[in-house]
Each structure stands twice: as structure tokens, then as C-alpha cells.
Amino acid sequence: MIKNPFDLISYEEILWEIKPDIIIEIGSAHGGFALWLADRMKNINLHAKIVSVDLEDNAKKNLAAFKLKNIVCLVGDCNSQRIVDDIKSIIKPKDSVLLIEDSSHTYSNTLAVLNNYKEIVSIHSYLIIEDGICDVLHIGDIPGPMKAVEDWIEKNPNYQIDREQEKYIMTYNPKGYLKRIS
């Protein structure tokens, strides 16, 4: 996995605070972060189901060797109706749901994820948009994920940007910790 270590500390704190039943990871690449999430949940004695989505099946192949029953890998476009419906079918009405978006880092894809998944994130949980740092450093398609968040948050009062999660000096996710407040 390629993650900023300071963000991993924030993730651990969020996992402890939220104690999610379902963690949705969009953009799983080779499955390293899904494995890390499963390990963190085991360490705090929680049994969250991790739903990992990617266009390729690399994570599914790599994670098969671990035979972890709490990781479900879905292959397809995260914004396709089939994948959105598959994810919704896994979630029970009282589940606490955390979502982490780490896929293409483009403005349009980030905006689509925000709109497609905003209702399934639990109140007091997070919809985390990774790699807003791309906007800051002018890497990749600009505007990117941070600009998508800035535009989206204005029209979605059920969420607020939680800058407190950026407290460890450096984050790859500026303005990306979106807390659902209602």
C-alpha cells in the first residue's frame, strides 16, 4: 500500500472512534490497504467487513491466499449501478459504515463517488477522499479530488470537512476527511 504514515494514524483513530461494521474501500490496487484495515480491526477486537472495489482483480487474487472471510473484493467501476447496488446489498440498516475513496483522483470521478455514496455513510462516520494533495502539488488531472470536495461540500450540508483529522502536520488528504453530521 502507498499511504502517508500520518494519515494511517488518523485512520486508526477514526476506526477506534467509529467502530465501523462495514468499511468500503474504493480503489484497492493490490489489496495492501484492505489487509491493513483487516489487521487494524482485529487488533481492536472488531469484526468489520471490508468491501474493496477496483477496476482490476489484483486485490482479489492477492488476498485469496489469506482466506480472510471479512474482506469482500468487487471488480468493476465503483460508479456503475451494479457495484453501487452490490455494496448497498451488503449493508444492514443498523450498520456503521465508513467509506475511503482512493481510485482515479480525478475531479469527475471523485464527484461521482461523493454523489453515489453519500447516503450510505453513517451519521457521525466519514467519507474520506484521498489524495487531495494532487491538487496542492499540481500532480495529475487538475482540478482533482480536493476541488471536487470543495465544490460538493457547498451543496451537501449533511457533511462537514473535519480538518482536525489533519493534525499530524502532513496529510495526503487535505480537506478529504468528510464527517457526516446529519
Salt bridges, closest charged atoms under 4 A:
GLU12 OE2 - ARG40 NH1 3.03
GLU13 OE1 - LYS167 NZ 2.87
GLU17 OE2 - LYS179 NZ 3.29
ASP39 OD2 - ARG40 NH2 2.42
ASP57 OD1 - LYS61 NZ 3.53
ASP86 OD2 - ARG82 NH1 3.59
ASP102 OD2 - LYS3 NZ 2.83
ASP102 OD1 - HIS105 NE2 3.31
GLU119 OE1 - ARG180 NH2 3.65
GLU130 OE1 - LYS3 NZ 2.59
ASP131 OD2 - HIS105 NE2 3.01
GLU150 OE2 - LYS175 NZ 2.64
ASP151 OD1 - LYS147 NZ 3.03
GLU166 OE2 - ARG163 NE 2.77
